[in-house]
Amino acid sequence: MVTLYNSTLYPGYSGLLIYVNTLNTLFIPGMLFMIFMIAFLGSLMYQQKSMNMTNPGGSFAFASFLTLVVCIILSLIPGLVVTTYLLILLALTIVAVIWVFTSDRG
């Protein structure tokens, strides 16, 4: 049996995200990981191209902060983001910021 998207049960674009998340529980973590990797690799490539050197700690902090902000925005939609993902990203962001402030900027 094929389940179809019911717009009365899940209204709007947020409902579509919730519907896809109920079909596949790894949809939101996969989307957050994709956002993290795009931001991280994009930041590294920009640093390499513009300054001819890279700072992986800074790129890691930027990507984790951006992913945390996206996760906070998505958590405003009830039933979309599990609190565990939000706490993991918060811890990851704290570790990244500590890494940036304790690294040698040489």
N, C-alpha and C positions, 0 to 999 in steps of 0.2 A: 504494500500500500504506500502510495506517495503522499506525503503531507505537503500541502501548498501553503504559501504565505497568506495569512489572513489579516488583512489590513484593519479589520474592526477589533481584532484581538491585540494587535501590536500597531497602534497608529503612528504615522510619521517615520522619519528616518531613524530615530532612536529605537523605534519598534523593530525596524529591520535588523539593526545591530543586535538587539536582544534575541530576536528569532534565530539569527545565524549562530549566536552564542549558545542558545539552547540545543541546536543541532550538533554543534561541535564545540566542546568546552575549551578547546585550545585556541579558539579564534582570537580572543582578546589578548592572551599572553603572546601569541604569535605576532599580532599586530604591534604590540608594544615592543617586542624584540626587533621587529623590522624597523620601527621608528628609531630605536636605539642604534642599530647597526648603520642605518643611513646617516644619522647625525654624526656618529663616531668616525666612520670612514670618510664622510664628506669633510669634516673638520680636519682630519689628518691630511687629506689630499690638498685642501686649501692652504694649510700651513706649509706643506712641502713645495707647493707651486709659488707661493708668495714670498716666503722667507728662506726657502731652501733648507729647512730643518723642521723637525716635528717635535711636538710635546704631547706624548700619549696621555699623560696625566690630565692635562688641560682638556684634551678632546674627550676623555672618559668622563670628566666632570661635566662638561657641556652636554654630552649625550645623555647622561643619567639625569641631569636637571631638566632637560627638555622632555624626556620620557616621563619623569615624575609629574610635570605640569600637565601633560596630555592625560596621564592616568587620573590625576585629580579632577580634570574636566570631565572625563568619562565616568568617574565615580559619582558625579552628580545625577546621573541617570540611574534610577533604582533598578537593581537586578542585573547590572551590566558588569561591574568590576567587583571581584571578591576583595575584601579588606586585606587579605594576605598579600596580594599582589602590590597593593599600595604600601604596605609596611616593608616589603622586600625592596621596593624601589626607593623608599625613604632611607633605609639602611645603606643601600648601594650609593645613594647620593652623598650621604654623610661620609662614607669611606672614601669616595672620590674627592671630596673637598679636603679631607684630611691628607690625602695623597698629594694634592696640589700644594697645600701649604707646607708640607714637610719635605717636598722634593727639592733637590738642588737645581737652582735655575741657572747655574753656571754660565 
